[in-house]
Amino acid sequence: MGNGWSAGGWGRSTWGSAADLTASGDTLRIWSHDNFGEDLVINVRDGGLFYWDKSANSGTTFGRAVDLSSITGANKAPVIAKQVIVSDIDRHVIAFGCDSETNPGVQDPLLIRFSDQENVTEWQSLATNTAGDLRIGSGSKIVTAVETRQQVLVFTDVSLHAMQFLGPPFTFGINSISEGITIASPLAAIAVEDNVFWMGAEEFYVYGGTVQRLPCSVRDYVFSNINSNQLEKVTAGVNSAFSEVTWFYPSASSEENDSYVTYNYEQKIWYYGTMSRTVWLDRGVNADPIAAGDDHFLYLQEVGFDDGSTSPATAISSYIESSQMDLGDGEQFAFMRRLIPDMTFRNSTAAVPSATMTLKVRNFPGGNYLDSNANSITKTASVPIEQFTEQVFVRLRGRSFAFRIESEDTGVAWRLGSPRVDIRPDGRR
């Protein structure tokens, strides 16, 4: 087995070929950073803290960040931490899971230290400054911290705590919010407006003043098909344009993130699919979200309709499928004779965009689908209004039925409205 760069003999195999690595027990290399004015404070998880000074990197030449403890005037700065953030309200630099002031270099996974206000270099707690520390009393390690508008939420492996700015003489205080919760990874929690959503080991949670478990209609599907040995790779992202929080995770058969589950917090619905993304950044400075894939490319999300990871771009196979619907809790058979689609192909670039609508029926919850009827819905005109198939005649009968719409062509964008089915109760024969 190799051990990374230069493992084995020089010239072994071909350039760029894969090599097996021994990395059992190693943690994922995760970087956190935050703005300190126009500068950056940076930390590599379970590693050092670094500082990048913009004023020293002007023009066309940009230098690297330097060790925070090596900056002129640095006093008792942490040399190892799990995460660093800058408190927006009071302008303290905060290090989580770091070494103590009296025992530098020895990491305490439950210790929180903060610098003097508006001072990135002064970390010694004195009566003349606001630097100090706090220690969480539950759990074995700090997993992550998420800043909200009013406080910083600190997650351990078994609990959640709120860290709030109090002012002198205590500077910060910390309160326990919830015990017995879990969190999947350091990147599994994300703040959305006044709430924080996160994925646990087998649950989804939200905090908006109190911790609540999110009812999840696809919970069993997600957690029965997740690689629990790679949970640290779970990453959360928000797509505020569509009120969605998404968690990307490795499926049971994958070592890398290849699947996702999404919660629409406005409509309170869940959906899932497959997509290889390792991190997600919502729109803000950029007009659209940006995400990274395990192929080492950055992707501009929500732009175009096709898969840009291939050249030329290929179609994205997309579909929506309903759960089973029935009449009278399945006590009556249903007979369907007509489908009235309600959808739009607005903004599609294909010359004749189309999608396929399918109705399918079955008699028992665990049984096979007995019959189905699929029809193509095609845009036929744009003036005066968008026009396509007006109605589709079908002939289906069963105790329950499901509805599916899908497309597999390039340049096709579709939005589903409220399709209607002409349905009536029917007898057993």
ABEGO torsion letter per residue (X at the ends): XBAEBGBEBBGBEBBGBBBBBBABGBBBBBBBBBBBEABBBBBBBGBBBBBBBAAABBEABBBBBBBAAABBGBBGBBABBABBBBBAAAGBBBBBGBBBAABBGBBBAABBBBBBBGBAABABBBAABABEBBBBABEABBABBBBBAABBBBBBAABBBBBBBAEOAAGBBBBBABBGBBBABAAABBBBEABBBBBBAABBBBBAGBBBBBBBAAAAAAAAABBAAAAAABBBBBBAAAGBBBBBBBBAABABBABBBBBBAAAGBBBBBBBBBABBBBBGABABBBBBBAAGBBBBBGBEABBAABOBBBBBBBBBBBBBBBBGGGABBBBBABBBBBBBABGBABABBBBBBBBBBBABAABBBABBBBBBBBBABAOABBBBBABBBBBBBBABBBBBBBBABBGBBBBBBBBBBBBBBBBAX
